[in-house]
Amino acid sequence: MNAPRTRAISATERTGVLAPANLERFHAQWIAPADDVRDVVDTYWAVRWHLDAGERIEQRIIDHPSLTLSIEHGDVDAPFVVTSARSHAWTRTIAGHGDVFAIRLRPAGLAVLSDLDPSSPGPEQELTPALDTRAHALLARIAAAPDPARRAERADALVRAQLAERPLRASQRIANAALDALTAQPHVQRVPDVAAAVGTSERTLQRALRTHVGRGPGEIARRIRLQEVVRRLSAGEEDIPRIAVDLGYVDQAHLTNDFRRVAGVTPGAYVDGLVQMQAALRGRP
């Protein structure tokens, strides 16, 4: 029996969502892509919300090091959006009602589905025909499907067709393999070791990631590592020195400085904020 394609996004997994208890309020879901488009699509995800009048949620996120194409409806800024990873945690203000269907791309994906350079989009930018005709047309066709499950099915078919038109090059496959290696081991890794694991030179690895992700391996590894710190802290782990050791930091101070630089707070302050938030949620009617 095939595994279900759709499942709820758990607050205990590595998403980079700060205060992930909010995920339940957004009806957040992962939708698995078809096997034959996984070189292009990392995952589809969908969220839907309907907040009370006057209610606002300031949701903060440490991005996954990837680019995302999204279809948005309701109280949103634009119908189609392209998003790249930010250098620091960012905040999205959620109010009213709306829904989002998103395609999180693999490193190889942008060159298949778009004519954009990975370094050209801003952190979040409306995707218009003037910006990128190819990707805009793709999202418009997917948006015509009535719900997330059928949007994923239509996306699979359209991505499959574009992959046949633009098959992957060697550098795209190297970039995919490098991100897989970094994601599987979210601790401090030396770039030469990552290159060796992928079976390429350090220079080729650097060039492949810069070309297809717009970032180098060190920056990508740091983002994945901080997402893992968020996951462990959010799951109730409070032994910050142990987390630092497990993830290969020199000491707790290095973890604290790294986390504060991106998240804007220390790990201890983040944990305190989670406790306060959970108490507030328990007090909701």
C-alpha positions in Angstrom: 0.0 0.0 0.0 1.3 3.4 -0.9 2.1 5.9 1.9 -0.3 8.9 2.0 1.0 11.9 0.2 -0.3 14.4 2.7 0.5 14.7 6.4 0.4 17.4 9.1 3.6 19.3 9.7 4.6 18.4 13.2 5.8 20.9 15.8 8.7 18.4 16.6 10.3 18.3 13.2 13.0 20.5 11.7 11.1 23.3 10.0 12.8 26.5 11.2 9.5 27.7 12.5 10.1 29.6 15.8 7.3 28.8 18.3 6.1 25.8 16.1 3.0 25.3 18.3 1.4 27.8 15.9 1.5 25.2 13.1 -1.7 23.6 14.4 -3.5 26.9 13.9 -2.4 27.1 10.3 -3.6 23.6 9.3 0.0 23.1 8.0 0.6 20.1 5.7 3.4 18.5 3.8 2.5 17.0 0.5 5.0 14.6 -1.0 6.0 15.1 -4.7 5.9 12.2 -7.1 9.0 10.1 -7.1 10.1 11.1 -10.6 10.1 14.9 -9.8 12.0 14.7 -6.6 15.2 16.0 -8.3 13.3 19.3 -8.8 10.8 19.5 -5.9 11.9 18.9 -2.3 8.3 19.1 -1.0 5.0 20.8 -1.4 3.4 22.4 1.6 0.1 24.0 2.3 -1.3 26.2 5.1 -4.8 27.6 5.7 -5.9 30.0 8.4 -9.0 31.8 9.6 -8.3 34.1 12.6 -10.8 36.1 14.6 -11.3 39.7 13.7 -8.5 41.8 15.0 -6.3 38.8 15.8 -2.7 38.8 14.4 0.1 36.2 14.7 3.6 37.4 14.2 5.2 34.1 13.0 9.0 34.1 12.9 10.9 31.7 10.7 14.5 30.6 10.1 14.3 29.7 6.4 15.3 26.4 4.9 18.2 27.2 2.5 16.2 26.9 -0.7 13.9 28.8 -3.0 10.1 28.5 -2.8 7.4 29.3 -5.3 4.0 29.9 -3.7 0.4 30.5 -4.7 -1.4 32.7 -2.1 -5.0 33.7 -1.6 -6.9 35.8 0.9 -5.3 38.3 3.2 -1.9 38.2 1.5 0.3 40.6 -0.3 0.5 38.9 -3.8 -1.1 35.9 -5.6 2.3 34.4 -6.7 5.5 34.8 -4.7 9.1 33.7 -5.0 11.0 33.4 -1.8 14.7 32.9 -1.1 16.4 32.2 2.2 17.1 35.3 4.3 20.2 35.9 6.3 18.2 36.3 9.5 15.0 35.0 11.0 12.0 36.9 9.4 8.5 37.6 10.5 5.3 37.1 8.6 2.2 38.8 10.0 -0.8 36.5 9.7 -4.3 37.9 10.0 -7.8 37.4 8.6 -8.1 34.4 6.4 -6.1 32.8 3.6 -4.3 29.9 2.2 -0.9 29.1 0.6 0.2 26.3 -1.6 4.0 26.3 -2.0 6.7 24.4 -3.9 10.0 24.2 -2.1 12.6 23.6 -4.7 15.6 21.4 -4.7 18.8 23.2 -5.7 18.4 21.8 -9.2 14.8 23.0 -9.4 15.0 26.7 -10.2 16.9 26.2 -13.5 14.2 23.7 -14.6 11.1 25.7 -13.7 12.3 29.3 -14.0 14.6 31.6 -15.9 15.6 33.4 -12.7 19.1 33.5 -11.4 19.0 32.2 -7.7 20.8 35.3 -6.5 18.4 37.7 -8.3 15.1 37.4 -6.3 14.8 39.4 -3.1 14.0 37.5 0.1 10.3 37.7 -0.9 9.1 39.1 -4.2 5.9 39.0 -6.2 6.3 36.7 -9.1 4.9 38.5 -12.2 5.2 37.7 -15.9 7.6 40.5 -16.2 9.9 39.0 -13.6 9.7 35.4 -14.9 7.2 34.4 -17.6 8.0 30.6 -17.3 7.5 30.3 -13.5 4.5 32.6 -13.6 2.8 30.5 -16.2 3.5 27.3 -14.1 2.0 28.8 -11.0 -1.1 30.1 -12.9 -1.8 26.6 -14.2 -1.3 25.0 -10.8 -3.5 27.6 -9.1 -6.5 26.6 -11.3 -6.7 23.3 -9.4 -9.3 23.5 -6.5 -7.4 22.2 -3.5 -3.9 21.4 -2.3 -4.0 17.7 -3.1 -5.0 18.3 -6.7 -2.6 21.2 -7.0 0.2 18.8 -6.1 -1.0 16.3 -8.7 -1.1 19.1 -11.4 2.3 20.4 -10.2 3.8 16.9 -10.6 2.6 16.7 -14.2 3.8 20.2 -15.1 7.2 19.7 -13.4 7.6 16.4 -15.2 7.1 18.0 -18.6 9.5 20.8 -17.8 12.1 18.3 -16.6 11.8 16.5 -19.9 12.4 19.8 -21.7 15.3 20.8 -19.4 17.1 17.7 -18.0 19.5 18.1 -15.1 23.1 18.9 -15.7 26.0 17.6 -13.7 26.3 20.7 -11.6 22.6 20.5 -10.6 23.0 16.9 -9.4 26.1 17.9 -7.4 24.2 20.7 -5.7 21.3 18.4 -4.9 23.7 15.8 -3.4 25.5 18.4 -1.4 22.3 19.7 0.2 21.3 16.1 1.0 24.7 15.5 2.7 24.4 18.7 4.7 20.8 18.1 5.7 21.5 14.5 6.8 24.2 15.6 9.2 23.2 19.0 10.8 26.4 19.5 12.7 29.5 21.5 11.9 31.1 20.0 8.8 34.3 20.9 6.9 33.7 21.8 3.3 36.4 19.4 2.1 34.6 16.6 3.9 31.3 17.4 2.3 33.0 17.5 -1.1 34.5 14.1 -0.5 31.2 12.7 0.5 29.6 14.0 -2.7 32.5 12.7 -4.8 33.7 16.0 -6.2 36.3 18.7 -5.6 35.8 21.5 -3.1 35.9 24.1 -5.8 33.3 22.3 -7.9 31.0 21.9 -4.8 31.3 25.6 -4.0 30.5 26.6 -7.6 27.5 24.2 -7.9 25.9 25.6 -4.8 26.6 29.2 -5.7 25.2 28.7 -9.1 22.0 26.9 -8.1 21.2 28.0 -4.6 23.0 31.4 -4.5 24.9 30.5 -1.3 28.0 28.6 -0.3 28.1 25.3 1.7 29.2 27.0 4.9 26.2 29.3 4.9 23.8 26.5 3.9 25.2 24.2 6.7 24.8 27.0 9.3 21.1 27.5 8.4 20.4 23.7 8.6 22.2 23.6 11.9 20.2 26.4 13.4 17.0 24.8 12.3 18.1 21.8 14.2 18.8 24.0 17.3 15.2 25.4 17.0 13.8 21.8 16.7 15.6 20.6 19.8 14.8 23.7 21.9 11.1 23.6 20.8 10.9 19.9 21.6 11.7 20.8 25.3 15.5 20.1 25.3 17.0 22.7 27.7 20.6 21.3 28.0 22.1 23.9 25.7 25.7 22.8 26.4 24.8 19.3 25.3 23.1 20.6 22.1 26.3 22.6 21.3 28.4 19.4 21.7 26.1 17.3 19.6 26.1 19.8 16.8 29.9 20.3 16.7 30.1 23.8 18.1 33.4 24.6 19.9 31.4 25.5 23.0 28.0 26.8 24.2 29.1 30.4 23.6 29.6 29.8 19.9 26.1 28.2 19.7 24.6 31.1 21.6 26.3 33.8 19.4 25.3 31.9 16.2 21.7 31.6 17.3 21.4 35.2 18.5 22.9 36.5 15.3 20.1 34.9 13.2 17.2 34.6 15.6 17.7 37.8 17.4 17.5 36.2 20.9 19.6 33.8 22.9 18.6 30.1 23.1 17.7 30.7 26.8 15.5 33.6 26.0 13.8 31.6 23.1 13.0 28.8 25.6 11.5 31.3 28.0 9.4 32.7 25.3 8.1 29.3 24.4 7.0 28.7 28.0 5.1 32.0 28.0 3.5 31.2 24.7 2.4 27.8 25.7 0.8 29.2 28.9 -1.1 31.8 26.8 -2.3 29.1 24.4 -3.6 27.0 27.3 -5.6 30.0 28.4 -7.3 30.5 25.1 -11.1 29.7 25.1 
